[in-house]
Amino acid sequence: MDLDFKGETVTTLGQPPLVGENFPDFKVLDKDGKTVQLSDFLDKPLLISVVPDINTRVCSIQTKHFNTEVDGHSEINFITISTNTIEQQSDWCAAEGVKNMQMISDVNHDFGKKSKLWIEDRDILARSVWVVDKNKQILYSEILKVQTNEPSYDKVLDQLDQMN
């Protein structure tokens, strides 16, 4: 899939999954360096916020925005995934006062390869937002064609509200 990244065309590994399909299983690292997988988050529906680099302005805004929503949606698991290292993510959380959002590192690219969201030549993931039910089915997705844009927060939050 071709996307715009700072005025240049970048390409994901392929076509990411579609609404109605199952989100692919993946293995990533949590803040403690432990390997976790999709099923570890599916005790309730899951919002996956995917950012290219946590240390950039739009990624920071996106993550902080969803962090503020976590408390109001206890029936949903929220995670943010990037290719940043665990240390980079921890440093960002400490600097920004983010405590509720689970930060997940895809430094090994398993998530990016299986979801087809990895932009290999930049070693980043495509900015996107996903809502996945407990059965792995994708209920909502938004992949930003222009990677420097923010997602449609209202649309994804409306989706979460409909699940109550």
C-alpha positions as CSV (number, residue, x, y, z in Angstrom):
1,M,0.0,0.0,0.0
2,D,1.4,3.4,-1.0
3,L,1.3,6.2,1.6
4,D,2.6,9.8,1.8
5,F,5.3,10.3,4.4
6,K,6.6,13.9,4.6
7,G,6.0,14.4,0.8
8,E,7.5,11.1,-0.3
9,T,5.8,8.0,-1.3
10,V,6.5,5.0,1.0
11,T,5.1,1.5,0.7
12,T,4.0,-1.0,3.3
13,L,4.9,-4.6,3.0
14,G,1.5,-5.4,1.4
15,Q,-2.2,-4.9,1.8
16,P,-3.1,-4.7,5.5
17,P,-6.2,-6.7,6.7
18,L,-9.7,-5.3,6.1
19,V,-12.7,-4.7,8.4
20,G,-14.5,-7.9,8.9
21,E,-11.3,-10.0,8.6
22,N,-9.3,-11.4,11.5
23,F,-6.3,-9.4,12.7
24,P,-3.2,-11.5,12.3
25,D,-1.5,-13.0,15.4
26,F,1.7,-11.2,16.3
27,K,4.4,-11.2,18.9
28,V,5.8,-8.0,20.4
29,L,7.6,-6.8,23.5
30,D,5.9,-5.1,26.5
31,K,7.4,-2.5,28.7
32,D,9.2,-5.1,30.7
33,G,10.8,-6.8,27.6
34,K,8.4,-9.8,27.8
35,T,7.1,-11.3,24.6
36,V,3.3,-10.7,24.3
37,Q,0.9,-11.7,21.6
38,L,-2.5,-10.6,20.3
39,S,-4.4,-13.1,22.4
40,D,-2.9,-11.6,25.6
41,F,-4.9,-8.4,24.9
42,L,-8.2,-10.1,23.9
43,D,-9.8,-10.6,27.2
44,K,-11.9,-7.6,26.0
45,P,-12.0,-5.7,22.8
46,L,-8.8,-4.0,21.8
47,L,-7.9,-0.6,20.3
48,I,-4.5,-0.7,18.6
49,S,-2.9,2.7,17.9
50,V,0.0,2.3,15.6
51,V,2.5,5.1,15.3
52,P,5.7,5.5,13.2
53,D,7.9,7.0,15.9
54,I,6.8,7.9,19.4
55,N,9.4,10.7,19.5
56,T,7.7,12.8,16.8
57,R,5.0,15.4,17.3
58,V,2.0,13.7,15.6
59,C,2.8,10.3,17.2
60,S,3.0,12.0,20.6
61,I,-0.3,13.8,20.1
62,Q,-2.0,10.6,18.9
63,T,-0.7,8.6,21.9
64,K,-1.5,11.3,24.5
65,H,-5.0,11.6,23.0
66,F,-5.8,7.9,23.4
67,N,-4.1,7.8,26.8
68,T,-6.7,10.4,28.0
69,E,-9.5,8.0,26.8
70,V,-8.3,4.9,28.6
71,D,-10.0,5.7,31.9
72,G,-13.3,6.4,30.2
73,H,-13.4,3.0,28.5
74,S,-12.5,0.3,31.0
75,E,-14.2,-2.2,28.8
76,I,-11.6,-1.8,26.2
77,N,-7.8,-2.6,26.1
78,F,-5.7,0.2,24.6
79,I,-2.2,-0.4,23.2
80,T,0.2,1.8,21.2
81,I,2.7,0.0,19.0
82,S,5.8,1.4,17.3
83,T,9.2,0.2,16.2
84,N,10.8,2.3,18.9
85,T,12.8,0.4,21.5
86,I,11.3,-0.3,25.0
87,E,13.7,2.2,26.4
88,Q,12.7,4.9,24.0
89,Q,9.0,4.2,24.7
90,S,9.6,4.3,28.5
91,D,11.6,7.5,28.3
92,W,8.8,9.1,26.3
93,C,6.1,7.9,28.7
94,A,8.1,9.3,31.7
95,A,8.6,12.7,29.9
96,E,5.0,13.0,28.9
97,G,3.4,11.6,32.1
98,V,1.7,8.8,30.2
99,K,0.8,6.0,32.6
100,N,-2.3,4.3,31.4
101,M,-1.5,3.5,27.8
102,Q,0.3,0.2,27.2
103,M,3.3,0.8,25.0
104,I,4.3,-2.1,22.9
105,S,7.6,-2.4,20.9
106,D,7.8,-4.0,17.5
107,V,11.5,-3.8,17.2
108,N,11.5,-7.3,15.8
109,H,8.9,-6.4,13.1
110,D,6.7,-9.3,13.7
111,F,3.6,-7.1,14.1
112,G,4.6,-5.0,11.1
113,K,5.3,-8.0,8.8
114,K,2.1,-9.9,9.8
115,S,-0.2,-6.9,9.6
116,K,1.6,-5.7,6.4
117,L,2.0,-2.2,8.1
118,W,5.8,-2.2,8.2
119,I,7.5,0.4,5.9
120,E,10.8,-1.5,5.6
121,D,12.9,1.2,4.0
122,R,12.1,3.6,6.8
123,D,11.9,0.9,9.6
124,I,8.6,2.4,10.8
125,L,5.0,1.2,11.0
126,A,2.2,2.9,9.0
127,R,0.1,5.3,11.2
128,S,-3.2,3.5,11.8
129,V,-5.9,2.8,14.3
130,W,-7.6,-0.6,14.7
131,V,-10.5,-1.9,16.9
132,V,-10.5,-5.7,17.2
133,D,-13.1,-7.7,19.0
134,K,-12.4,-10.6,21.4
135,N,-12.5,-13.0,18.4
136,K,-9.8,-11.2,16.5
137,Q,-12.3,-9.7,14.1
138,I,-11.5,-6.2,12.9
139,L,-14.4,-3.9,13.6
140,Y,-12.8,-0.6,12.6
141,S,-9.6,0.5,10.9
142,E,-8.1,3.7,9.6
143,I,-4.8,3.8,7.8
144,L,-3.7,7.3,7.3
145,K,-2.9,7.9,3.6
146,V,-0.9,11.0,4.7
147,Q,1.2,9.7,7.6
148,T,1.7,13.2,9.1
149,N,-2.1,13.5,9.7
150,E,-3.8,12.5,12.9
151,P,-6.5,9.8,12.9
152,S,-10.2,10.5,13.1
153,Y,-10.5,10.3,16.9
154,D,-14.2,10.9,16.9
155,K,-14.8,8.0,14.5
156,V,-12.8,5.5,16.5
157,L,-14.3,6.6,19.8
158,D,-17.8,6.4,18.4
159,Q,-17.0,2.8,17.5
160,L,-15.9,2.2,21.1
161,D,-19.0,3.8,22.4
162,Q,-21.2,1.6,20.2
163,M,-19.6,-1.5,21.8
164,N,-21.0,-0.6,25.3
